[in-house]
Amino acid sequence: MSAPTAEEPWPVRTVARKIADWVHKLGTVWVEGQVTQISARPGTGTAFLTLRDPAADVSMTVTCSTQMLREHEPPLSDGARVVVHAKPTFYLNRGSLSLRADEIRAVGIGELLARIERLRRLLAAEGMFDPRRKRRPPFLPSKVGLITGRASAAERDVLANASARWPAVRFRVENVAVQGALAVPQILDALRVLDRDPEVEVIVIARGGGSVEDLLPFSDEALCRAVSDCRTPVLSAIGHEPDTPLLDHVADLRCSTPTDAGKRVVPDVAEESARVRQLRDRARRALHGWVDREVRLLSQLRSRPVLADPITPLVRRAEQVDSLLERGRRALLARLAQERAALDATKARLTTLGPAATLARGYAVVQHTDADGTPRVLRSIEDVTEGVEVRIRLADGALHAVVTGGREGEGG
């Protein structure tokens, strides 16, 4: 048959038949999921149930014989994890796809725990349990987001304990299914809603105790990754103290019980008031101690002689200044007298050695030059050589000797 075209399209029956032929070629498959919506009407030979993927919003219809469903041990219930051996079947009349099961096996506790352990090792290898990734919840959040079952004991425990510790605390509660096939999708939706709320500063996921199967949603991979990607700190309060689903390892803070979560999400107003009073008392004592130390220091400083009688040191200093001034004056006068005496002695020596004194005593010094040009001093009249006439005259306060036959010289 040629490929369909707009001019020669295939009829619906042809398309349905081709799809059925392709589906029938798949053969049998093993499928795992959670059982929901079991329907086994009395008097009918076929039972219907829905097999849902616990990590995604995907489901398929499964048909099986009513007898096989009734004889299954343990009896199947909503939320049970099963492995189904079935053949995909496409019904031409309805155009729908379903699985025809010939064997249904319940997933045992041991196998569930082994799968959780494998997932735990995988998430740990990716670093989701690293303490460095965990954020510290705020000391006093303005609003607390709470994800829990509707009208559950966990909700009452969290609200009652948090309100008792801090009456002004505000909550935004998102009620979801906490077990079964719808638990993971509803928790994921509530988590996204609270994470987008700017007023919510911390999110608490709380559930009471239960069996391993009941707590399976809180070890789901999709939920663990969503909590790890949250921008808001997340507190995990699942089950009792021995219960440790994978959510406890991924959350920023693990609380042993919902009651513990109510105590740890907000501070105790009585304890904080007492702590404030203690701090105020400590501050008051510290301030009083500091003031007392400063007062004692001031008293010690005031009792010192320099501060007790500040005038006496000034008087002593003034006397020292006056004494130094007097010593300086005397030293200066003594130096001036000494220099004046030295000056007088020098003046007397100069007067004695000067020509005026010699002249005053009636002496004169006469110099003449010989014929050969040698200067000589006329010591006495007898030194006058023959042919030399010496005449002495007084002019301008000096004696002048005139030597005839030689050069004229002056006496002084």
Summary of the structure (lengths in Angstrom):
residues: 412
radius of gyration: 62.5
end to end distance: 164.8
largest distance: 195.1
contacts: 1123
relative contact order: 0.07
helix: 44%
strand: 23%
